Amino acid sequence: MVKFPEAARRLFAGVFVCRKCKSKKRAPIQKILQGKVICGKCGSRHFRPIKKGK
């Protein structure tokens, strides 16, 4: 899908998806793991990394 590493980093690094409402949020992984990031749409604190596609 992505041809060079700079584009992959720009598109996928630090992007997480809310497990409840499926909205995207860009944040550092340390804050995600500590539970300090809140979803702007539903208020959940549960996130997963974005899938990189095929």
Backbone as a chain_set.jsonl record, in Angstrom:
{"seq": "MVKFPEAARRLFAGVFVCRKCKSKKRAPIQKILQGKVICGKCGSRHFRPIKKGK", "coords": {"N": [[0.824, -1.183, 0.0], [1.772, 1.374, 0.959], [4.541, 3.031, -0.383], [7.012, 3.979, 0.563], [8.954, 4.411, 3.605], [8.616, 6.894, 4.967], [6.089, 7.824, 4.3], [4.512, 5.783, 5.366], [5.024, 6.108, 8.094], [3.948, 8.65, 8.489], [1.245, 8.184, 7.964], [0.44, 6.062, 9.686], [1.782, 5.999, 12.176], [1.325, 6.46, 15.564], [-1.442, 6.565, 15.419], [-4.577, 5.673, 16.569], [-7.498, 3.628, 17.076], [-10.741, 3.959, 18.305], [-12.249, 1.503, 20.295], [-14.928, 1.354, 20.745], [-16.511, 3.264, 19.229], [-15.185, 3.44, 16.833], [-13.716, 5.661, 15.92], [-10.909, 7.681, 14.859], [-7.849, 8.553, 16.505], [-5.036, 10.534, 17.126], [-2.213, 10.055, 19.005], [0.466, 9.875, 21.451], [1.926, 6.666, 22.15], [2.514, 6.049, 24.797], [0.743, 7.584, 26.338], [-1.663, 6.463, 25.547], [-1.412, 3.863, 26.586], [-1.324, 4.439, 29.314], [-3.863, 5.306, 29.727], [-4.716, 7.931, 29.498], [-5.793, 9.212, 27.348], [-8.754, 10.298, 25.85], [-11.573, 9.393, 23.973], [-12.913, 11.581, 21.59], [-15.457, 11.414, 20.609], [-17.102, 9.453, 21.907], [-16.183, 9.239, 24.512], [-14.751, 7.134, 25.545], [-11.948, 5.193, 26.815], [-10.615, 3.166, 25.624], [-8.538, 1.912, 23.235], [-7.2, 0.755, 20.052], [-4.426, -0.142, 17.933], [-4.203, 1.247, 14.605], [-5.117, -0.587, 11.677], [-2.909, -1.568, 9.097], [-3.585, -2.194, 6.498], [-3.622, -3.894, 3.269]], "CA": [[0.0, 0.0, 0.0], [2.647, 2.542, 1.039], [5.757, 2.7, -1.113], [8.237, 4.346, 1.261], [8.729, 4.439, 5.057], [8.174, 8.199, 5.464], [4.634, 7.888, 4.14], [3.927, 4.855, 6.333], [5.115, 6.731, 9.418], [3.01, 9.776, 8.522], [-0.133, 7.701, 7.958], [0.079, 5.06, 10.683], [2.46, 6.119, 13.473], [0.61, 7.231, 16.577], [-2.88, 6.633, 15.151], [-5.294, 4.615, 17.267], [-8.925, 3.585, 16.771], [-11.573, 3.675, 19.474], [-12.885, 0.179, 20.195], [-16.37, 1.482, 20.91], [-17.183, 3.991, 18.142], [-14.336, 3.306, 15.635], [-13.141, 6.92, 15.454], [-9.444, 7.701, 14.918], [-7.241, 9.534, 17.395], [-3.578, 10.527, 17.052], [-1.661, 10.324, 20.331], [1.628, 9.046, 21.77], [1.549, 5.351, 22.662], [2.618, 6.04, 26.256], [-0.504, 8.127, 26.895], [-2.706, 5.469, 25.286], [-1.233, 2.766, 27.538], [-1.64, 4.931, 30.652], [-5.294, 5.59, 29.787], [-4.919, 9.369, 29.623], [-6.42, 9.728, 26.135], [-10.192, 10.06, 25.838], [-12.188, 9.52, 22.656], [-13.69, 12.804, 21.494], [-16.812, 11.138, 20.151], [-17.913, 8.68, 22.861], [-15.659, 9.363, 25.868], [-14.103, 5.89, 25.949], [-10.492, 5.21, 26.959], [-10.127, 1.907, 25.074], [-8.092, 2.104, 21.857], [-6.357, -0.249, 19.428], [-3.648, 0.449, 16.832], [-4.872, 1.203, 13.31], [-4.635, -1.641, 10.784], [-2.137, -0.95, 8.033], [-4.113, -2.536, 5.184], [-2.932, -4.961, 2.536]], "C": [[0.877, 1.259, 0.0], [4.0, 2.164, 0.456], [7.039, 3.012, -0.352], [7.946, 4.595, 2.742], [8.259, 5.781, 5.602], [6.653, 8.32, 5.388], [3.945, 6.964, 5.136], [3.932, 5.453, 7.725], [4.097, 7.869, 9.547], [1.558, 9.285, 8.627], [-0.501, 6.868, 9.177], [0.707, 5.248, 12.058], [1.641, 6.998, 14.406], [-0.875, 7.36, 16.33], [-3.541, 5.418, 15.792], [-6.779, 4.754, 16.974], [-9.673, 3.217, 18.039], [-12.261, 2.328, 19.277], [-14.407, 0.267, 20.252], [-17.04, 2.116, 19.69], [-16.374, 4.025, 16.849], [-13.8, 4.631, 15.099], [-11.631, 6.902, 15.666], [-8.966, 8.813, 15.834], [-5.73, 9.414, 17.262], [-3.037, 10.939, 18.404], [-0.414, 9.479, 20.529], [1.194, 7.74, 22.433], [1.625, 5.28, 24.188], [1.333, 6.55, 26.896], [-1.671, 7.169, 26.673], [-2.626, 4.359, 26.329], [-1.56, 3.189, 28.965], [-3.121, 5.24, 30.814], [-5.614, 7.064, 29.919], [-5.631, 9.979, 28.427], [-7.889, 9.325, 26.134], [-10.698, 10.258, 24.404], [-13.057, 10.775, 22.643], [-15.145, 12.581, 21.143], [-17.674, 10.464, 21.223], [-17.404, 8.753, 24.295], [-14.961, 8.115, 26.388], [-12.59, 6.076, 26.071], [-9.849, 3.957, 26.374], [-9.822, 2.087, 23.588], [-7.295, 0.903, 21.39], [-5.564, 0.43, 18.337], [-4.443, 0.33, 15.523], [-4.27, 0.078, 12.473], [-3.998, -0.994, 9.564], [-2.628, -1.303, 6.636], [-3.262, -3.596, 4.498], [-1.966, -4.398, 1.542]], "O": [[0.73, 2.114, -0.873], [4.541, 1.103, 0.764], [8.062, 2.372, -0.595], [6.823, 4.949, 3.101], [7.56, 5.809, 6.615], [6.015, 8.851, 6.297], [2.907, 7.319, 5.693], [2.954, 5.322, 8.462], [3.465, 8.028, 10.591], [0.741, 9.908, 9.305], [-1.63, 6.949, 9.66], [0.196, 4.694, 13.032], [1.307, 8.136, 14.075], [-1.526, 8.187, 16.968], [-3.116, 4.281, 15.584], [-7.266, 5.841, 16.664], [-9.296, 2.29, 18.756], [-12.794, 2.052, 18.203], [-15.094, -0.668, 19.841], [-18.018, 1.58, 19.17], [-16.836, 4.59, 15.858], [-13.458, 4.712, 13.919], [-11.128, 6.197, 16.542], [-9.587, 9.871, 15.932], [-5.196, 8.305, 17.283], [-3.344, 12.021, 18.904], [-0.244, 8.467, 19.85], [0.218, 7.709, 23.183], [0.874, 4.525, 24.806], [0.883, 5.996, 27.899], [-2.566, 7.072, 27.513], [-3.645, 3.958, 26.892], [-2.03, 2.367, 29.752], [-3.587, 5.421, 31.939], [-6.687, 7.416, 30.408], [-6.035, 11.141, 28.477], [-8.23, 8.169, 26.384], [-10.284, 11.192, 23.717], [-13.84, 11.008, 23.565], [-15.979, 13.462, 21.354], [-18.826, 10.845, 21.431], [-18.124, 8.365, 25.215], [-14.614, 8.053, 27.568], [-12.025, 7.007, 25.498], [-8.665, 3.708, 26.601], [-10.712, 2.373, 22.787], [-6.778, 0.129, 22.197], [-5.977, 1.482, 17.849], [-5.256, -0.581, 15.363], [-3.07, -0.185, 12.543], [-4.493, 0.014, 9.058], [-2.118, -0.746, 5.663], [-2.309, -4.122, 5.074], [-1.297, -5.153, 0.836]]}, "num_chains": 1, "name": "protein.A"}
